[in-house]
């Protein structure tokens, strides 16, 4: 057990106890004893017990530490290579401009507890965080990042940030997010329980928001200096934290947490914790934006392919759209998961893109194809696979080239790729049924139009070696044939 007594100006001594054999001193969030003193490093030093003795060891500090022994000897420490120094009653430890006076060092054989009491005479210490507080913070951080990095919209990220702030800083009176566009807007707001409220009724503290963006870091303000943002009881002890969020070095907005409880203002430790959470929120929102941009780039590639195909053969693009609609109806009827539906949506749209490799003479022929021409046309399935395999599909669509290229495969293995039965994925079997149905029912100048009910019978006959009978049944149900 390590115990510190913190003496601050005009305040009663504050006693903090850590049930641990060591305490890390520094500026970082993982330091149990955190200093705001600028000469202190993130992981500056540590006190620790070993063999019933108390030691002090400098860690990764830039400016080092000094230990002044009770007899006046001064020991300079800097960096992890120096051996630890044993600390005894009456010794002083100098960290930056902060002085820690060691008043007691004792051990209890029965309780197996070691006690050190340090008197800290400075305004530069923030607080000592016990293990339970650290556990709570990291538990909330884990929960927040889990939800934030699976969110589909920035609003979901901010909602989870508000819930995290409520869990960490209660009691809070209100939270709000002001977007940093050409005009500042209170885009979202939440009450003290983390539940959304109407943002239109919130008054914008424009100077507060612009100051946070100018600083590029969060800050704490009191009611006096933030009257525009603390629009509640305006008591002198009310406080708020204003923390900016950035998307790829561009200001996204400012998240403000308000507290209206007298004698309980936010402190620097709260701001550091909030800054850590807003950093993760910004990263999650940036990821959403980046994913959208990649999706748009991917969609433009698909549209370009379809436009090129449409220039070669306008009937093919119309056919692909109809096949897509039929395939999606079958997928819905068979209650396929959304992951399979996404694959079918793109595979059906792209299944004939390999016709870009077919000659105009065959592709644009007005009448029926000869046997030789049919064999050449059948190669478009392989061309589809070759062409789509060169596109970097997102992970969730990586099977699109394979599914799209199998739309002419037969269950008996007599298709162009000679894949058969269960080796043909269900998505490809659905695509095959949709493709055949659309081709049979489409109007062509060289063939008579076949009624849908007659197509049903014809497809039943094809189910013997070509098409999946269960998929045909799903199509029939979806069209109420």
Secondary structure, DSSP 8 states (H G I E B T S, - for coil): -EEEEEE-TTS--EEEEE-SSEEEEESSTT-SEEE--TTS-TT-EEEEEETTEEEEEE-S-SS-EEEE-TTS-EEEE-STTS--EEE-TT-EEEETTEEEEEEEEEEETTTTEEEEEEEEE-S-EEEE--HHHHHHHHHHHHHHHHHHTT-SSHHHHHHHHHHHHHHHH-S--EEEEEEESSSEEEEEEEETTS-EE-GGG----HHHHHHHHHHTS-EEEETTTTTTT--SS--TT-EEEEEEEEETTEEEEEEEEEE--TT----HHHHHHHHHHHHHHHHHHHHHHHHHHHHHHHHHHHHHHHHHHHHH-HHHHHHHHHHHHHHHHHHHHTT--HHHHHHHHHHHHHTTGGGGGS-HHHHT-SS---HHHHHHHHTHHHHHHHHHTTS---GGGTTHHHHHHTTT--TTS-STT---GGGS-HHHHHHHHHHHHHHHHS-BTTB----HHHHHHHHHHHTTTTS-HHHHHHHHHHHT-
